[in-house]
Amino acid sequence: STQGVSSAASDVYKRQTYEGIENSFEIPDCPINVLFKDPVNYIPVENGESFEQLFARTGEFLEQAVRPQLEDGKDVLIVGHGAMNSSIVCQIKNEPLENFWKAGIKNCKLMKLI
């Protein structure tokens, strides 16, 4: 139900356009909320990336781009968005998906991982 939600937010929800949706938590049954509140049970929307796909993509990046640099004794700085960063942190620290958002990096902060 979208009762009590602004008409603009309701219209976005009805179109099932989640990219950039504002105040999704004001829409109790908005499927995107599961992504943030219960990542283990998240089912991506059509054409959306699953956690399995995200971890595969970032894992490949770590193996092919980052590991060789580290093995050469170089420092590596990775700059990215929240989900990508959380995926990398979870993989390096062996964190379970339950901790996906807790394991990530706060906005505009640095984190030394290795």
Secondary structure as the mmCIF struct_conf table of DSSP 4:
data_model
#
loop_
_struct_conf.conf_type_id
_struct_conf.id
_struct_conf.beg_label_comp_id
_struct_conf.beg_label_asym_id
_struct_conf.beg_label_seq_id
_struct_conf.end_label_comp_id
_struct_conf.end_label_asym_id
_struct_conf.end_label_seq_id
TURN_TY1_P TURN_TY1_P1 GLN A 3 GLY A 4
BEND BEND1 VAL A 5 VAL A 5
HELX_RH_AL_P HELX_RH_AL_P1 SER A 7 ARG A 15
TURN_TY1_P TURN_TY1_P2 GLN A 16 GLN A 16
TURN_TY1_P TURN_TY1_P3 GLU A 19 GLY A 20
BEND BEND2 GLU A 22 GLU A 22
HELX_RH_3T_P HELX_RH_3T_P1 SER A 24 GLU A 26
BEND BEND3 ILE A 27 ILE A 27
TURN_TY1_P TURN_TY1_P4 PRO A 28 ASP A 29
TURN_TY1_P TURN_TY1_P5 PRO A 31 PRO A 31
HELX_RH_AL_P HELX_RH_AL_P2 ILE A 32 LYS A 37
HELX_RH_3T_P HELX_RH_3T_P2 PRO A 39 ASN A 41
HELX_LH_PP_P HELX_LH_PP_P1 PRO A 44 VAL A 45
TURN_TY1_P TURN_TY1_P6 GLU A 46 ASN A 47
HELX_LH_PP_P HELX_LH_PP_P2 GLY A 48 SER A 50
HELX_RH_AL_P HELX_RH_AL_P3 PHE A 51 PHE A 61
HELX_RH_PI_P HELX_RH_PI_P1 LEU A 62 VAL A 66
HELX_RH_AL_P HELX_RH_AL_P4 ARG A 67 GLU A 71
TURN_TY1_P TURN_TY1_P7 ASP A 72 GLY A 73
HELX_RH_AL_P HELX_RH_AL_P5 GLY A 82 LYS A 93
TURN_TY1_P TURN_TY1_P8 ASN A 94 ASN A 94
HELX_RH_3T_P HELX_RH_3T_P3 LEU A 97 ASN A 99
HELX_RH_AL_P HELX_RH_AL_P6 PHE A 100 ALA A 103
BEND BEND4 GLY A 104 GLY A 104
TURN_TY1_P TURN_TY1_P9 ASN A 107 CYS A 108
#
